[in-house]
Amino acid sequence: MTAPTVSFATLGCRLNQVDSQEIQAALEARGFRTVAAHEPADVVVINTCTVTARAELSDRQAIRRAVRRGPGTRVVVTGCWAQVDPDAIARIGGVDLVVGNADKLRLPALVERLLADDAPERRPWRHVSDVGGQRGLAPAPLAPGNRSRAFVKIQEGCQHRCAFCIVPRARGPSRSREPHVVIDQIRQLVEAGHAEVVLTGVDMGHYGADLTPTTTLAALLRAIVGIPGLRRVRLSSLLPAYFTPELVEVVTGSDRVTPHLHIPLQSGSDSVLRAMRRPYTVAMYRRLVESLAVAIPGLGLGSDLIAGFPGETEDDFARTMRLVSDLPFTYLHVFPYSDRRGTEAASLQGHLASGVVAGRSAELRQLGAAKSLAFRRSLVGRRREVVVLERRERSRGALVGLTGNYVEVIFDGPDAVTRRLVEIEVTAAAGERTFGTLGAVPAFV
């Protein structure tokens, strides 16, 4: 019997990418065969995002593209939008199954039932449990695949209640994977040849607080850097308050931890941070970033910013621009504020005109682009170790390597170095692109 085929469309954050990989591994363990997004498939799984209004627009477009494949394809929608607004998804014609985040582990069995069902008039089926009652984080199927970088989810959900954020409603409370589960998974990934491991989570700095006995991200990271054969480990986004002395010691003291951190800021105004219910001040943020930049030479530093939060004045925005100018950011993720239903911010007074929000977003993006270019130009003439990604650059088919400080460098080279760590020399930076030349090809290739 021919194996049923499945393809994936994943939107939103890196954690969604990890979730899709785990779903893919679980389906393949039950006999499914994964095909590329453009190929015919018996099932299409769309893993959605709901962090902004624009994200939900992208969700709708992806669902409609899947539906247009025809009645022979079952359309399955999961992820954060499926969790917080399954009714909206069910109203999109052609959807067969809606599965919330709390029920993702059941998705393979539900898909098998769906393929055996011959009553489309009863669809879409909905399986959306209360994610707020979730406790613990079960081990997930290992899906090493052929990627150069392996992403490991160590934590899920969030304990914070920021005024603008819908993520706690979509992902539930903070819960952690047991340290031994994480360590075993990373050992397997290292043995499978992955050059870099990326730790991911929603509120990753909260790692271990829910476990018995409790532990910390610093303790986990200290164990990870001791794994034999591990070349690089990278941390995803971390709030500034989580940088304890113990974590700073590991991050700055191990050459296996990449010199790259992503520390969300959101605003450079204390009054806006208070309205957002962020757990830090501008002074706290500045002190942390400046100390890390001194301790980690060549630090790649990214941040998230929201432009046009309700009540943000011209002076508030000017403070944000000054702070971003002062600090050594190497890239920015800028989000124009948009209401999320059920959040505190949606009911605040002082919503700004869409043109003002768009204008402030554009100014921040322009500043971020200038800081990125200046940082990348500072690397010209230097040699850097890069992990060679599995995708090639589109315009001329060159290889793409990712430096430890999170710069993608385009260079010519053979397929044999894909997914390996190699040394390159950075030769130029222009616009959004950085160029380099490959050094001697390693003997093991």
Disulfide bonds with the S-S distance in Angstrom:
none
